[in-house]
Amino acid sequence: MLGTPVLKRGRGPQTAPTKVLTSIRLDADILDFFKSQGVGYQSRINAALRQEVQRHAKTIPKSMPRKRAAA
């Protein structure tokens, strides 16, 4: 027996998921731009999209209500 692991990897399960897993197609140069800025490129893409939504909407809550998919 090897014993208990010394290092735990990964975040583990979220207690209350705040993000939705999705797939999106981006132009290669756009993705390269965000990735070239280092770790956290997905969060920066999310922030850029949120900023664009706020530009076009008078009021938008910080956390928009999400509909759960029917099982």
C-alpha positions as CSV (number, residue, x, y, z in Angstrom):
1,M,0.0,0.0,0.0
2,L,1.3,3.5,-0.9
3,G,-0.5,5.5,1.7
4,T,-2.4,8.8,1.4
5,P,-1.4,11.1,-1.4
6,V,0.7,14.1,-0.4
7,L,-0.6,16.5,-3.1
8,K,-4.2,17.0,-4.2
9,R,-4.6,18.2,-7.8
10,G,-7.4,20.1,-9.3
11,R,-10.2,22.2,-7.8
12,G,-12.5,19.4,-6.9
13,P,-16.3,19.7,-7.3
14,Q,-17.9,23.1,-7.0
15,T,-20.4,23.4,-4.2
16,A,-22.6,25.8,-6.3
17,P,-21.6,26.0,-9.9
18,T,-21.5,29.6,-11.1
19,K,-20.4,29.0,-14.6
20,V,-21.9,27.0,-17.5
21,L,-19.8,24.6,-19.4
22,T,-20.1,25.5,-23.1
23,S,-18.2,25.3,-26.4
24,I,-17.5,28.3,-28.5
25,R,-15.6,28.8,-31.8
26,L,-13.2,31.8,-31.8
27,D,-10.9,33.1,-34.5
28,A,-7.4,31.8,-34.0
29,D,-5.9,35.3,-33.7
30,I,-8.4,36.2,-31.0
31,L,-7.7,33.2,-28.9
32,D,-3.9,33.6,-29.4
33,F,-4.2,37.2,-28.2
34,F,-5.9,36.2,-24.9
35,K,-3.6,33.2,-24.4
36,S,-0.5,35.3,-25.0
37,Q,-1.4,37.3,-21.9
38,G,-0.8,34.3,-19.7
39,V,-2.9,32.2,-17.3
40,G,-6.5,33.1,-16.9
41,Y,-7.3,33.7,-20.5
42,Q,-10.8,32.2,-20.2
43,S,-11.6,34.6,-17.4
44,R,-10.4,37.5,-19.5
45,I,-12.5,36.4,-22.4
46,N,-15.5,36.2,-20.0
47,A,-14.7,39.7,-18.7
48,A,-14.5,41.1,-22.3
49,L,-17.8,39.5,-23.2
50,R,-19.4,40.8,-20.1
51,Q,-18.1,44.3,-20.8
52,E,-19.6,44.2,-24.3
53,V,-22.9,43.0,-22.9
54,Q,-22.9,45.9,-20.5
55,R,-22.2,48.4,-23.3
56,H,-25.3,47.3,-25.1
57,A,-27.6,46.8,-22.1
58,K,-28.9,49.6,-19.9
59,T,-28.9,47.4,-16.8
60,I,-27.5,44.0,-16.3
61,P,-27.2,42.2,-13.0
62,K,-23.7,41.0,-12.0
63,S,-25.0,37.5,-11.9
64,M,-27.8,36.8,-14.5
65,P,-30.3,34.2,-13.5
66,R,-29.6,30.9,-15.2
67,K,-32.1,28.4,-16.3
68,R,-31.2,24.8,-15.5
69,A,-31.4,22.3,-18.3
70,A,-34.1,19.8,-18.0
71,A,-32.8,16.3,-17.0
